[in-house]
Amino acid sequence: MAGNKRIAVFGGVAVAAVVLDQVSKAWARTALAGDPAPLVPGVMDLALVMNTGAAFSIGSGSTWVFVILAAAICAACAVWVVHEKAMPAPLAAALGAVAGGGAGNLIDRVIAGQVTDFFATAFIDFPVFNVADIFVTCGVILSLILAWRFDAARDGGGQTGEDN
């Protein structure tokens, strides 16, 4: 894929992720107070939680470690997209989701020292999460699958149509 298009796909997805994440968190901080509110009764509630840790509240209080780690991952995604000339658009989009979600939580950590979470599962005991977490999780899963397919095609194990 042409460099400008590949970078635009990455950047567009990353910016969309940051905007959706930050708007949803601003809403959550003002609209959610007190008891959880059902979003989908019996499945998903909205409950405001301020998280100083990473996923599943691991490493609470290590804000600057997570800031450095998130910045490094976002930068690595961007560098890969810029330098991999044959990268297909779906992989660039998936990496944009990882970088955008990471940047969304990074903004919270730098500004407030904690991340705003508000999606709470009602049917199982699972950590509360946010839009950025969804982008990161889905982006990582898709990136792994698409990178594996891209590498296999590039190494002669198949054709993606991108490198013909």
C-alpha positions as CSV (number, residue, x, y, z in Angstrom):
1,M,0.0,0.0,0.0
2,A,1.2,3.5,-0.7
3,G,2.9,5.2,2.2
4,N,0.5,8.1,2.6
5,K,-2.6,5.9,2.5
6,R,-1.1,3.4,5.0
7,I,-0.1,6.2,7.4
8,A,-3.5,7.9,6.9
9,V,-5.4,4.7,7.8
10,F,-3.2,4.2,10.9
11,G,-3.6,7.9,11.9
12,G,-7.3,8.0,11.2
13,V,-8.0,5.0,13.4
14,A,-5.7,6.2,16.1
15,V,-7.3,9.6,16.2
16,A,-10.8,8.2,16.2
17,A,-9.9,5.9,19.1
18,V,-8.5,8.8,21.1
19,V,-11.6,11.0,20.4
20,L,-14.1,8.3,21.2
21,D,-12.2,7.3,24.4
22,Q,-11.8,10.8,25.7
23,V,-15.4,11.9,24.9
24,S,-16.8,8.8,26.6
25,K,-14.5,9.3,29.7
26,A,-15.5,12.9,30.0
27,W,-19.2,11.9,29.9
28,A,-18.6,9.1,32.4
29,R,-16.9,11.4,34.9
30,T,-19.8,13.9,34.8
31,A,-22.8,11.5,34.4
32,L,-21.8,8.5,36.5
33,A,-21.8,8.9,40.3
34,G,-23.0,6.6,43.0
35,D,-24.5,3.2,42.2
36,P,-23.9,1.5,38.9
37,A,-26.5,2.1,36.2
38,P,-27.6,-0.8,33.9
39,L,-26.5,-0.4,30.3
40,V,-27.7,-3.9,29.2
41,P,-29.6,-5.3,32.3
42,G,-27.9,-8.4,33.6
43,V,-25.0,-8.1,31.2
44,M,-23.3,-4.7,31.4
45,D,-23.5,-1.8,33.9
46,L,-22.0,1.6,33.8
47,A,-19.9,2.2,37.0
48,L,-17.3,5.0,37.4
49,V,-14.0,3.6,38.6
50,M,-10.7,5.5,38.7
51,N,-7.8,3.1,38.1
52,T,-4.2,3.8,39.0
53,G,-3.0,0.5,37.6
54,A,-2.9,-1.2,34.2
55,A,-5.3,-3.8,32.9
56,F,-7.1,-5.6,35.7
57,S,-5.7,-3.0,38.1
58,I,-2.3,-4.7,38.0
59,G,0.5,-2.4,39.2
60,S,-1.6,0.2,41.0
61,G,0.5,3.2,41.8
62,S,3.0,2.7,39.0
63,T,1.6,5.4,36.8
64,W,4.9,6.6,35.3
65,V,6.0,3.1,34.4
66,F,2.7,2.7,32.4
67,V,3.2,6.2,30.8
68,I,6.6,5.2,29.5
69,L,5.4,1.7,28.4
70,A,2.4,3.1,26.6
71,A,4.4,5.8,24.9
72,A,6.9,3.2,23.7
73,I,4.2,0.9,22.3
74,C,2.5,3.8,20.5
75,A,5.8,4.9,19.0
76,A,6.7,1.3,18.0
77,C,3.3,0.9,16.2
78,A,3.9,4.2,14.3
79,V,7.4,3.4,13.3
80,W,6.4,-0.1,12.0
81,V,3.6,1.5,9.9
82,V,5.9,4.2,8.5
83,H,8.7,1.8,7.7
84,E,6.9,-1.3,6.4
85,K,6.1,-0.3,2.8
86,A,4.1,-3.4,2.0
87,M,1.9,-3.4,5.1
88,P,-1.8,-4.0,4.2
89,A,-4.4,-1.5,5.3
90,P,-6.1,-3.8,7.8
91,L,-2.9,-4.3,9.7
92,A,-2.2,-0.5,9.7
93,A,-5.8,0.0,11.0
94,A,-5.3,-2.6,13.8
95,L,-2.0,-1.0,14.8
96,G,-3.8,2.4,14.8
97,A,-6.4,0.9,17.3
98,V,-3.6,-0.2,19.6
99,A,-1.8,3.1,19.4
100,G,-5.0,5.1,19.8
101,G,-6.3,3.1,22.7
102,G,-2.9,3.3,24.3
103,A,-2.8,7.1,23.8
104,G,-6.3,7.5,25.3
105,N,-5.2,5.9,28.5
106,L,-1.8,7.7,28.4
107,I,-3.6,11.0,28.3
108,D,-5.5,10.1,31.5
109,R,-2.4,9.0,33.3
110,V,-0.4,12.1,32.4
111,I,-3.3,14.5,33.2
112,A,-4.9,12.8,36.2
113,G,-2.5,10.1,37.3
114,Q,-5.3,7.6,36.8
115,V,-7.5,6.1,34.1
116,T,-11.3,6.5,34.0
117,D,-13.0,3.1,33.6
118,F,-16.8,2.7,33.4
119,F,-17.9,-0.5,31.6
120,A,-18.7,-3.2,34.3
121,T,-19.8,-6.7,33.5
122,A,-22.9,-7.6,35.5
123,F,-22.9,-11.4,34.8
124,I,-19.3,-12.2,35.9
125,D,-16.7,-10.6,38.2
126,F,-14.5,-8.9,35.6
127,P,-12.4,-5.7,35.9
128,V,-14.1,-2.4,34.9
129,F,-12.8,-1.1,31.6
130,N,-13.1,1.7,29.0
131,V,-13.2,2.5,25.3
132,A,-9.4,2.7,25.1
133,D,-9.1,-0.8,26.6
134,I,-11.5,-2.1,23.9
135,F,-9.4,-0.6,21.1
136,V,-6.2,-1.9,22.6
137,T,-7.5,-5.5,23.2
138,C,-9.2,-5.8,19.8
139,G,-6.2,-4.1,18.1
140,V,-3.7,-6.4,19.6
141,I,-5.7,-9.5,18.7
142,L,-6.2,-8.3,15.1
143,S,-2.6,-7.2,14.8
144,L,-1.3,-10.6,15.8
145,I,-3.5,-12.4,13.3
146,L,-2.9,-10.0,10.5
147,A,0.8,-9.7,11.1
148,W,1.1,-13.5,11.0
149,R,-0.9,-13.6,7.7
150,F,1.2,-10.7,6.3
151,D,4.5,-12.4,7.2
152,A,3.3,-15.7,5.8
153,A,2.3,-14.1,2.5
154,R,5.5,-12.0,2.3
155,D,7.6,-15.2,2.9
156,G,5.9,-17.0,0.1
157,G,3.4,-18.9,2.1
158,G,0.4,-17.2,0.4
159,Q,-0.7,-14.1,-1.4
160,T,-2.4,-11.1,0.1
161,G,-2.7,-9.1,-3.1
162,E,-0.8,-6.3,-1.4
163,D,2.7,-7.4,-2.5
164,N,2.0,-8.3,-6.2
